[in-house]
Amino acid sequence: MDALFNFIGSIFGYVLYFFNSICGNFGVSIILFTLFTRLLMFPLTIKQQKSMAGMQRLQPKMKELQDKYGNDKAKYNEEVQKLYQREGQSPAGGCLPMLIQLPIFYGLYRAICMPLTCTLHLDMNDTALASAMTRIKSLYEVYTPSASSFYSQINVIEAVRNIGGDYAKYGFTAAESATLEPIFQLSKQFNFLGIDLLSIAKFWNPAIILTFVVFAASAGGMLLTNKLTGAANQSQMNGCSPNMMGISMGLMSAWISLSVPSAMALYWTCSSLFAPAQSWVVNKYYNAAILNAKSEAQRLAKIRLEEEAVVSETYSKKGIKKFAPIYAIPQAAEAEQTSSEEVTEEVSEPTKTAAKKSASSKKKKGGSKGNQSSSAYQGKKKK
């Protein structure tokens, strides 16, 4: 496990070194690194949201199985597994982002605590470097060893920073000075807003400020995330107060920040502040209602295709080459009714024209007979 975290720390060291070469400050590099990892994990976060929405959609069916096989636990678990397979769901599908957070945290911790091997990737077996480090550890006026040997590389960086590039003053050779120069350039980049990111928070140094910032960011970020995702209401229904959970997480984060370099506290702060923004995006575009609606539409479309395949197979067995899809029959009926009405109108047009001509001719004939009878009546009157 130690070798795995060293490997991850070495990879993260390359990322930090790349960002550091762009911005020239280790604090800004950690902020960019946090944003980079959040964006890298965003597809997994969407997958987690989809898994949670799928499990929420299956709750009524699982309740039915529980009512049906409540007394038979083995049969209930078997039917639940079949339900997961039919619906393509996995109860552990939403755990991956949370599990990945731990390797990221420990990998970054290695990259920060071992910057010579993970960030600068120096060869610690180099003769000149080993000789220079031996001389540094003998200089008690610049080198202050910490209680933990795990921070020995941080102590070397602080000592090189105290030397200030004046290697000849402390008796370093030219080869030793050349190996210490990259360390000295890196040591100047750990100052972020007046806080030494290599130092561990104490009540007498400015790094203690980050401890309070970590508490506020962790507690406030968790409360805001719960509010955006609606987890606060669910927690209250389960008898767990989200306010107490947020405060507990904030206190735990602040306590851990008192025993690690301040760079880790900065990472934790940035991660806590980015979490609500990520939750807002996920909840707006990938909330459970939208995902369940899409899933239901896909399920109905699948059923439709299966039914049409059965109908097609039935028609082909009877020798019918063409058939109307079963869901297109109403539209076909409407089309046939429309076409019949058009034909009726086309057929009735000549009939109407003939009727009009007949009526007009009758009127003319009737008019002539009327004129003849009127003239005859006037002749009789004259006589």
Summary of the structure (lengths in Angstrom):
residues: 383
radius of gyration: 41.3
end to end distance: 140.4
largest distance: 163.2
contacts: 1072
relative contact order: 0.08
helix: 78%
strand: 2%
